[in-house]
Every structure is written in C-alpha cells, then in structure tokens.
Amino acid sequence: MDTLDTEIQAAAKKRARAEKAFNDADAELRALLVKGRSEGKGPSHMAKLTGFTREWVAKIAPAAKS
C-alpha cells in the first residue's frame, strides 16, 4: 500500500465514524421530539428550539391520535 491508499482508508474510517455519530444524534432528537409531542409541546415550539421547520417536526412527531 502506498500513502494515498492509507489516506483513503483513514478518510473512509473517519466518514463511517461521523455517519454513526450523526445517526445516533438523529435518533436521539427524533425520540425527544416524539416525547415532546406526547407531553403536549407543539411542532412550532419545537421547531424554534431545533432550527428545523414546523412541518419537519410535525412529520417526525405527529399529534397523538385520540
């Protein structure tokens, strides 16, 4: 293996770690949004907290069916 091969392998490992970190954080946020909706928080309020759109929050954490 030459230097470029080593750099490619290192970058691929770095990307895999970053992807796992993103997926873990995304799952945590989605679970918290669902919890927030179940506790009566609205999508507009949580959108302000997260910086995402109200529509995205509502899609992830729809209102509980009565």
Biopython code that builds the backbone (N, CA, C, O; Angstrom):
import numpy as np
from Bio.PDB.StructureBuilder import StructureBuilder

atoms = [
    (1, "MET", "N", (0.850, -1.191, 0.000)),
    (1, "MET", "CA", (0.000, 0.000, 0.000)),
    (1, "MET", "C", (0.884, 1.239, 0.000)),
    (1, "MET", "O", (1.936, 1.287, 0.638)),
    (2, "ASP", "N", (0.411, 2.245, -0.747)),
    (2, "ASP", "CA", (1.153, 3.496, -0.746)),
    (2, "ASP", "C", (0.448, 4.502, 0.172)),
    (2, "ASP", "O", (-0.546, 4.182, 0.823)),
    (3, "THR", "N", (0.978, 5.701, 0.206)),
    (3, "THR", "CA", (0.445, 6.740, 1.089)),
    (3, "THR", "C", (-0.993, 7.093, 0.750)),
    (3, "THR", "O", (-1.812, 7.290, 1.647)),
    (4, "LEU", "N", (-1.303, 7.175, -0.517)),
    (4, "LEU", "CA", (-2.671, 7.514, -0.911)),
    (4, "LEU", "C", (-3.660, 6.446, -0.456)),
    (4, "LEU", "O", (-4.762, 6.773, -0.014)),
    (5, "ASP", "N", (-3.279, 5.176, -0.559)),
    (5, "ASP", "CA", (-4.146, 4.092, -0.083)),
    (5, "ASP", "C", (-4.435, 4.261, 1.406)),
    (5, "ASP", "O", (-5.574, 4.106, 1.846)),
    (6, "THR", "N", (-3.414, 4.576, 2.165)),
    (6, "THR", "CA", (-3.549, 4.764, 3.608)),
    (6, "THR", "C", (-4.471, 5.951, 3.907)),
    (6, "THR", "O", (-5.316, 5.874, 4.798)),
    (7, "GLU", "N", (-4.306, 7.039, 3.166)),
    (7, "GLU", "CA", (-5.153, 8.222, 3.367)),
    (7, "GLU", "C", (-6.612, 7.918, 3.026)),
    (7, "GLU", "O", (-7.522, 8.374, 3.718)),
    (8, "ILE", "N", (-6.830, 7.155, 1.971)),
    (8, "ILE", "CA", (-8.200, 6.779, 1.585)),
    (8, "ILE", "C", (-8.843, 5.928, 2.671)),
    (8, "ILE", "O", (-9.999, 6.143, 3.035)),
    (9, "GLN", "N", (-8.095, 4.969, 3.183)),
    (9, "GLN", "CA", (-8.630, 4.122, 4.256)),
    (9, "GLN", "C", (-8.958, 4.949, 5.490)),
    (9, "GLN", "O", (-10.008, 4.761, 6.103)),
    (10, "ALA", "N", (-8.068, 5.861, 5.854)),
    (10, "ALA", "CA", (-8.293, 6.703, 7.033)),
    (10, "ALA", "C", (-9.524, 7.583, 6.841)),
    (10, "ALA", "O", (-10.327, 7.736, 7.762)),
    (11, "ALA", "N", (-9.677, 8.159, 5.654)),
    (11, "ALA", "CA", (-10.836, 9.004, 5.387)),
    (11, "ALA", "C", (-12.135, 8.196, 5.426)),
    (11, "ALA", "O", (-13.154, 8.686, 5.911)),
    (12, "ALA", "N", (-12.103, 6.979, 4.925)),
    (12, "ALA", "CA", (-13.291, 6.122, 4.945)),
    (12, "ALA", "C", (-13.684, 5.776, 6.380)),
    (12, "ALA", "O", (-14.868, 5.771, 6.715)),
    (13, "LYS", "N", (-12.708, 5.491, 7.216)),
    (13, "LYS", "CA", (-12.993, 5.202, 8.628)),
    (13, "LYS", "C", (-13.556, 6.435, 9.325)),
    (13, "LYS", "O", (-14.493, 6.337, 10.117)),
    (14, "LYS", "N", (-12.974, 7.604, 9.023)),
    (14, "LYS", "CA", (-13.439, 8.860, 9.617)),
    (14, "LYS", "C", (-14.894, 9.118, 9.212)),
    (14, "LYS", "O", (-15.711, 9.522, 10.039)),
    (15, "ARG", "N", (-15.208, 8.882, 7.940)),
    (15, "ARG", "CA", (-16.572, 9.077, 7.458)),
    (15, "ARG", "C", (-17.536, 8.121, 8.141)),
    (15, "ARG", "O", (-18.643, 8.518, 8.506)),
    (16, "ALA", "N", (-17.140, 6.885, 8.317)),
    (16, "ALA", "CA", (-18.005, 5.894, 8.974)),
    (16, "ALA", "C", (-18.297, 6.314, 10.412)),
    (16, "ALA", "O", (-19.427, 6.179, 10.882)),
    (17, "ARG", "N", (-17.282, 6.824, 11.111)),
    (17, "ARG", "CA", (-17.493, 7.296, 12.491)),
    (17, "ARG", "C", (-18.439, 8.496, 12.513)),
    (17, "ARG", "O", (-19.318, 8.585, 13.370)),
    (18, "ALA", "N", (-18.255, 9.416, 11.569)),
    (18, "ALA", "CA", (-19.111, 10.601, 11.501)),
    (18, "ALA", "C", (-20.557, 10.214, 11.182)),
    (18, "ALA", "O", (-21.493, 10.778, 11.749)),
    (19, "GLU", "N", (-20.735, 9.255, 10.278)),
    (19, "GLU", "CA", (-22.078, 8.803, 9.929)),
    (19, "GLU", "C", (-22.765, 8.162, 11.134)),
    (19, "GLU", "O", (-23.953, 8.391, 11.363)),
    (20, "LYS", "N", (-22.036, 7.370, 11.897)),
    (20, "LYS", "CA", (-22.611, 6.751, 13.094)),
    (20, "LYS", "C", (-22.990, 7.819, 14.117)),
    (20, "LYS", "O", (-24.061, 7.754, 14.720)),
    (21, "ALA", "N", (-22.113, 8.800, 14.311)),
    (21, "ALA", "CA", (-22.410, 9.878, 15.257)),
    (21, "ALA", "C", (-23.660, 10.645, 14.825)),
    (21, "ALA", "O", (-24.508, 10.969, 15.656)),
    (22, "PHE", "N", (-23.775, 10.935, 13.520)),
    (22, "PHE", "CA", (-24.961, 11.625, 13.014)),
    (22, "PHE", "C", (-26.214, 10.790, 13.251)),
    (22, "PHE", "O", (-27.217, 11.304, 13.745)),
    (23, "ASN", "N", (-26.162, 9.523, 12.906)),
    (23, "ASN", "CA", (-27.339, 8.653, 13.053)),
    (23, "ASN", "C", (-27.758, 8.529, 14.514)),
    (23, "ASN", "O", (-28.950, 8.508, 14.819)),
    (24, "ASP", "N", (-26.784, 8.446, 15.414)),
    (24, "ASP", "CA", (-27.097, 8.378, 16.848)),
    (24, "ASP", "C", (-27.765, 9.668, 17.320)),
    (24, "ASP", "O", (-28.762, 9.623, 18.040)),
    (25, "ALA", "N", (-27.217, 10.821, 16.917)),
    (25, "ALA", "CA", (-27.785, 12.114, 17.309)),
    (25, "ALA", "C", (-29.168, 12.304, 16.698)),
    (25, "ALA", "O", (-30.066, 12.831, 17.354)),
    (26, "ASP", "N", (-29.345, 11.886, 15.467)),
    (26, "ASP", "CA", (-30.633, 11.995, 14.788)),
    (26, "ASP", "C", (-31.687, 11.156, 15.496)),
    (26, "ASP", "O", (-32.808, 11.619, 15.708)),
    (27, "ALA", "N", (-31.344, 9.944, 15.859)),
    (27, "ALA", "CA", (-32.289, 9.066, 16.570)),
    (27, "ALA", "C", (-32.665, 9.671, 17.925)),
    (27, "ALA", "O", (-33.826, 9.617, 18.332)),
    (28, "GLU", "N", (-31.689, 10.241, 18.615)),
    (28, "GLU", "CA", (-31.957, 10.865, 19.912)),
    (28, "GLU", "C", (-32.911, 12.047, 19.746)),
    (28, "GLU", "O", (-33.873, 12.179, 20.503)),
    (29, "LEU", "N", (-32.649, 12.904, 18.763)),
    (29, "LEU", "CA", (-33.510, 14.066, 18.528)),
    (29, "LEU", "C", (-34.926, 13.627, 18.164)),
    (29, "LEU", "O", (-35.897, 14.170, 18.693)),
    (30, "ARG", "N", (-35.050, 12.661, 17.277)),
    (30, "ARG", "CA", (-36.376, 12.193, 16.884)),
    (30, "ARG", "C", (-37.151, 11.643, 18.081)),
    (30, "ARG", "O", (-38.346, 11.905, 18.219)),
    (31, "ALA", "N", (-36.480, 10.887, 18.941)),
    (31, "ALA", "CA", (-37.141, 10.343, 20.131)),
    (31, "ALA", "C", (-37.591, 11.474, 21.065)),
    (31, "ALA", "O", (-38.672, 11.414, 21.649)),
    (32, "LEU", "N", (-36.759, 12.491, 21.194)),
    (32, "LEU", "CA", (-37.127, 13.613, 22.062)),
    (32, "LEU", "C", (-38.289, 14.421, 21.474)),
    (32, "LEU", "O", (-39.134, 14.920, 22.217)),
    (33, "LEU", "N", (-38.333, 14.549, 20.160)),
    (33, "LEU", "CA", (-39.463, 15.246, 19.539)),
    (33, "LEU", "C", (-40.757, 14.486, 19.773)),
    (33, "LEU", "O", (-41.787, 15.093, 20.064)),
    (34, "VAL", "N", (-40.716, 13.180, 19.651)),
    (34, "VAL", "CA", (-41.902, 12.352, 19.911)),
    (34, "VAL", "C", (-42.316, 12.506, 21.376)),
    (34, "VAL", "O", (-43.503, 12.633, 21.678)),
    (35, "LYS", "N", (-41.356, 12.494, 22.267)),
    (35, "LYS", "CA", (-41.645, 12.669, 23.693)),
    (35, "LYS", "C", (-42.257, 14.046, 23.943)),
    (35, "LYS", "O", (-43.213, 14.176, 24.708)),
    (36, "GLY", "N", (-41.705, 15.066, 23.296)),
    (36, "GLY", "CA", (-42.240, 16.416, 23.456)),
    (36, "GLY", "C", (-43.689, 16.507, 23.008)),
    (36, "GLY", "O", (-44.514, 17.125, 23.681)),
    (37, "ARG", "N", (-44.003, 15.887, 21.862)),
    (37, "ARG", "CA", (-45.394, 15.897, 21.384)),
    (37, "ARG", "C", (-46.304, 15.167, 22.360)),
    (37, "ARG", "O", (-47.428, 15.603, 22.606)),
    (38, "SER", "N", (-45.832, 14.067, 22.914)),
    (38, "SER", "CA", (-46.672, 13.310, 23.859)),
    (38, "SER", "C", (-46.898, 14.089, 25.149)),
    (38, "SER", "O", (-47.856, 13.830, 25.877)),
    (39, "GLU", "N", (-46.015, 15.041, 25.429)),
    (39, "GLU", "CA", (-46.172, 15.882, 26.625)),
    (39, "GLU", "C", (-46.856, 17.211, 26.305)),
    (39, "GLU", "O", (-46.906, 18.109, 27.145)),
    (40, "GLY", "N", (-47.382, 17.326, 25.083)),
    (40, "GLY", "CA", (-48.177, 18.491, 24.736)),
    (40, "GLY", "C", (-47.438, 19.646, 24.082)),
    (40, "GLY", "O", (-48.035, 20.700, 23.862)),
    (41, "LYS", "N", (-46.187, 19.487, 23.772)),
    (41, "LYS", "CA", (-45.455, 20.559, 23.096)),
    (41, "LYS", "C", (-45.824, 20.554, 21.619)),
    (41, "LYS", "O", (-45.961, 19.493, 21.010)),
    (42, "GLY", "N", (-45.982, 21.721, 21.057)),
    (42, "GLY", "CA", (-46.377, 21.833, 19.664)),
    (42, "GLY", "C", (-45.189, 21.816, 18.720)),
    (42, "GLY", "O", (-44.054, 22.067, 19.126)),
    (43, "PRO", "N", (-45.460, 21.518, 17.463)),
    (43, "PRO", "CA", (-44.375, 21.480, 16.481)),
    (43, "PRO", "C", (-43.726, 22.844, 16.258)),
    (43, "PRO", "O", (-42.524, 22.915, 15.999)),
    (44, "SER", "N", (-44.498, 23.928, 16.353)),
    (44, "SER", "CA", (-43.924, 25.259, 16.182)),
    (44, "SER", "C", (-42.915, 25.568, 17.276)),
    (44, "SER", "O", (-41.841, 26.108, 17.010)),
    (45, "HIS", "N", (-43.264, 25.224, 18.496)),
    (45, "HIS", "CA", (-42.363, 25.454, 19.629)),
    (45, "HIS", "C", (-41.070, 24.650, 19.462)),
    (45, "HIS", "O", (-39.974, 25.181, 19.636)),
    (46, "MET", "N", (-41.209, 23.381, 19.127)),
    (46, "MET", "CA", (-40.017, 22.539, 18.997)),
    (46, "MET", "C", (-39.204, 22.919, 17.757)),
    (46, "MET", "O", (-37.986, 22.741, 17.740)),
    (47, "ALA", "N", (-39.861, 23.436, 16.728)),
    (47, "ALA", "CA", (-39.133, 23.907, 15.550)),
    (47, "ALA", "C", (-38.236, 25.083, 15.915)),
    (47, "ALA", "O", (-37.106, 25.178, 15.436)),
    (48, "LYS", "N", (-38.735, 25.977, 16.760)),
    (48, "LYS", "CA", (-37.923, 27.106, 17.220)),
    (48, "LYS", "C", (-36.699, 26.617, 17.999)),
    (48, "LYS", "O", (-35.614, 27.188, 17.888)),
    (49, "LEU", "N", (-36.884, 25.571, 18.774)),
    (49, "LEU", "CA", (-35.784, 25.034, 19.577)),
    (49, "LEU", "C", (-34.712, 24.358, 18.729)),
    (49, "LEU", "O", (-33.525, 24.411, 19.048)),
    (50, "THR", "N", (-35.150, 23.724, 17.647)),
    (50, "THR", "CA", (-34.229, 22.905, 16.852)),
    (50, "THR", "C", (-33.669, 23.604, 15.623)),
    (50, "THR", "O", (-32.594, 23.248, 15.140)),
    (51, "GLY", "N", (-34.391, 24.598, 15.115)),
    (51, "GLY", "CA", (-33.977, 25.225, 13.869)),
    (51, "GLY", "C", (-34.501, 24.512, 12.636)),
    (51, "GLY", "O", (-34.207, 24.917, 11.511)),
    (52, "PHE", "N", (-35.269, 23.461, 12.835)),
    (52, "PHE", "CA", (-35.903, 22.761, 11.725)),
    (52, "PHE", "C", (-37.261, 23.391, 11.465)),
    (52, "PHE", "O", (-37.743, 24.190, 12.268)),
    (53, "THR", "N", (-37.875, 23.037, 10.353)),
    (53, "THR", "CA", (-39.190, 23.602, 10.050)),
    (53, "THR", "C", (-40.270, 22.928, 10.888)),
    (53, "THR", "O", (-40.115, 21.801, 11.359)),
    (54, "ARG", "N", (-41.358, 23.653, 11.054)),
    (54, "ARG", "CA", (-42.501, 23.127, 11.789)),
    (54, "ARG", "C", (-43.026, 21.870, 11.094)),
    (54, "ARG", "O", (-43.415, 20.904, 11.750)),
    (55, "GLU", "N", (-43.031, 21.894, 9.773)),
    (55, "GLU", "CA", (-43.532, 20.755, 9.001)),
    (55, "GLU", "C", (-42.676, 19.510, 9.222)),
    (55, "GLU", "O", (-43.206, 18.405, 9.343)),
    (56, "TRP", "N", (-41.358, 19.685, 9.276)),
    (56, "TRP", "CA", (-40.467, 18.547, 9.504)),
    (56, "TRP", "C", (-40.718, 17.965, 10.886)),
    (56, "TRP", "O", (-40.811, 16.748, 11.047)),
    (57, "VAL", "N", (-40.828, 18.840, 11.888)),
    (57, "VAL", "CA", (-41.081, 18.368, 13.259)),
    (57, "VAL", "C", (-42.410, 17.631, 13.312)),
    (57, "VAL", "O", (-42.504, 16.568, 13.926)),
    (58, "ALA", "N", (-43.439, 18.182, 12.676)),
    (58, "ALA", "CA", (-44.761, 17.541, 12.686)),
    (58, "ALA", "C", (-44.726, 16.189, 11.975)),
    (58, "ALA", "O", (-45.446, 15.267, 12.359)),
    (59, "LYS", "N", (-43.903, 16.069, 10.952)),
    (59, "LYS", "CA", (-43.787, 14.790, 10.239)),
    (59, "LYS", "C", (-43.117, 13.741, 11.120)),
    (59, "LYS", "O", (-43.533, 12.583, 11.141)),
    (60, "ILE", "N", (-42.091, 14.145, 11.837)),
    (60, "ILE", "CA", (-41.354, 13.230, 12.721)),
    (60, "ILE", "C", (-42.183, 12.864, 13.942)),
    (60, "ILE", "O", (-42.202, 11.712, 14.375)),
    (61, "ALA", "N", (-42.865, 13.858, 14.489)),
    (61, "ALA", "CA", (-43.636, 13.647, 15.719)),
    (61, "ALA", "C", (-45.068, 14.151, 15.517)),
    (61, "ALA", "O", (-45.420, 15.236, 15.981)),
    (62, "PRO", "N", (-45.886, 13.362, 14.828)),
    (62, "PRO", "CA", (-47.274, 13.795, 14.605)),
    (62, "PRO", "C", (-48.061, 13.832, 15.912)),
    (62, "PRO", "O", (-47.677, 13.220, 16.908)),
    (63, "ALA", "N", (-49.152, 14.553, 15.881)),
    (63, "ALA", "CA", (-50.017, 14.645, 17.068)),
    (63, "ALA", "C", (-50.529, 13.263, 17.440)),
    (63, "ALA", "O", (-50.803, 12.431, 16.576)),
    (64, "ALA", "N", (-50.652, 13.037, 18.730)),
    (64, "ALA", "CA", (-51.161, 11.746, 19.216)),
    (64, "ALA", "C", (-52.627, 11.616, 18.803)),
    (64, "ALA", "O", (-53.392, 12.577, 18.878)),
    (65, "LYS", "N", (-53.000, 10.427, 18.370)),
    (65, "LYS", "CA", (-54.393, 10.184, 17.988)),
    (65, "LYS", "C", (-55.224, 9.949, 19.228)),
    (65, "LYS", "O", (-54.846, 9.170, 20.103)),
    (66, "SER", "N", (-56.363, 10.628, 19.303)),
    (66, "SER", "CA", (-57.210, 10.476, 20.482)),
    (66, "SER", "C", (-58.234, 9.409, 20.293)),
    (66, "SER", "O", (-59.032, 9.152, 21.194)),
]
sb = StructureBuilder()
sb.init_structure("model")
sb.init_model(0)
sb.init_chain("A")
sb.init_seg("    ")
for serial, (resi, resn, name, xyz) in enumerate(atoms, 1):
    if name == "N":
        sb.init_residue(resn, " ", resi, " ")
    sb.init_atom(name, np.array(xyz, "f"), 0.0, 1.0, " ", f" {name:<3s}", serial, name[0])
structure = sb.get_structure()
